[in-house]
């Protein structure tokens, strides 16, 4: 099953792929800034060093019930245009 992420989704690492060895990131959470093709761009909470981290969908898992409401996402997208 292909994972789909949208702008505003709250995510954490899945422990698969390159995240399998990220022991210091186990509790780290972030927000999806954009998703294009097989790339998901994440801004990690509390990390100022990275503007966005490019990840694959397999490396992430969605945090249920968290994120930006769909109406707010649409507002943000209109404002960017």
Protein Blocks (a to p, Z undefined) as FASTA:
>chain_A
ZZdddehiacddehiajllmmmmlmmpccddfbdehjbccdddehiakbmbdcddfklpc
cdehiacdfklmmmmmmmmZZ
